[in-house]
Amino acid sequence: MKSAEEKNINKWLITITVMLPAIMEIVDTSVANVALPHMQGSLNAGTDEVTWVLTSYLVSNAVVLPMTGWLAGIFGRKRFLITCITLFTLASLMCGAAPNLGLLIFFRVLQGAAGGALIPMSQAIMMETFPPYQQGMAMAIFGVGAMFGPIIGPALGGWITDNLNWRWIFYINIPIGIVAVVMATFFIYDPSYIKRARTSIDYWGLMLLTVGLGALQIVLDKGQQDDWFNSGFIVACSVVTAVALSALIYVELNHPHPVVNLRLFKNVSFSAGNLIMFAVGFCLYSSIMLIPMFLQTLMGYNATMAGMVLAPGGVATLICMPFVGAIIQRYDGRKVVFVGLIIAAYSMHMMQGFTLEAAYRDFVWPRVVLGVGLAMIFVPLTTVTLATITREEMGNATGIFSLLRNIGGSVGIAIAATLLARYGQFYQTSLVAHVTPYNPLAQSQIAVLKQAMMGRGLGPVAAEQGALAIIYGKISRQAYMLSYNRIFFIVGIAFVVIIPLLLLLKKPVKHLPPGAVH
């Protein structure tokens, strides 16, 4: 079968073809978050039950990610890509039409499984379609979609839920999916070096990967909600994760045709790049979760306004990525990543100064700075990490790379949620200690509030209780503000700590355009 190059397909047509399903999948990971309360009321579900709409998607997504290259080898990449887009679109239709929570979760599992392969396959196709000297630009274009998705998702989900119905967050995928299938049919071709595999299937690897990653994702998503290791369910899932993933490493290193090619980690540059991407996923997803929560719980912003705080950061990323793509064609990508990590750490330092008196612009500027930093991290890091991988292994490599970004994000969200609860309790206890009969400032505040309430016709006892309730509300808000500030500080430190790993990345080879060679 002829490759895309041999067929002389325009590389920009291929780019649009693979970016459509990739953006659709990335947006879908976050678009449902803001619609959960509406789903809960419509489907008559409890808070614990409705969160499985998110968890089920992430679990099936994580399981499929690392086996993408293997599945593409068995079925053929073009056939597998079209099948995944079709399944994702049909699952979206069924999610929107689901009459009850059980069926919605079932179709979300199918949607996550079909969507898991779309990102690494799109990335692999783009790395192969563009010549080596333009691979930085290819990853910049891909990065625009990958970074913009989590930012536009919550705002889009909020707007659709407020103005239409939560079911439309799934229905909007249908026209995009149909266009993507038609374009993939005409413009995507299997490269000549990808041979349909006629090999023994690694059943043990499949089973251990599914069980291990599924259990890990459940631990990360449900840990804080179930009080971590005080829950027998979380302990059981943790044991299953440890046993299954340990066995998976042994099985995959000894199987001639493994589901996940762990031998790629012998490449030190690839291993270091994946570790850095894990940490970047940790920092990115935790900060993107914390900012809307801060705005909605402490500042009184609605879902749409919170999305409007995140959006300018996405625009900054969008504007910077093409420039970064051009820069890394001339300069060492590792130095660009270094500058990006410093800028991202500085943005966290700015967020550490958030107060309850801050205005809209005070929240937007740190997000814009973070957007610039992420553009300088994502593009060169992807390019440098995958530069040492052979074309035959590109599907496996992009699957592992995407998996580690997603798991980093899940770990970041889980740790941030836990620290938020723990620090909130700690700071509240510290602040409450100052509200005593021996603190004249506290007593004068209570007296003023009590007098104001008595002026509204309340009795002395009710007025005092009302005054204490207002003081407690203020303390609680201040305590949570301090805990958010502390977590932003920790995320900033995490950006700095991974800088030494850049030394393990292999210096990229300079590829010049054909006209530049004399």
Salt bridges, closest charged atoms under 4 A:
GLU5 OE2 - ARG391 NH2 3.14
ASP28 OD2 - ARG108 NH1 3.53
GLU128 OE1 - ARG77 NH1 2.79
ASP202 OD1 - HIS255 NE2 3.98
ASP227 OD1 - ARG422 NH2 3.95
ASP332 OD2 - ARG334 NH2 2.82
GLU464 OE1 - LYS450 NZ 3.59
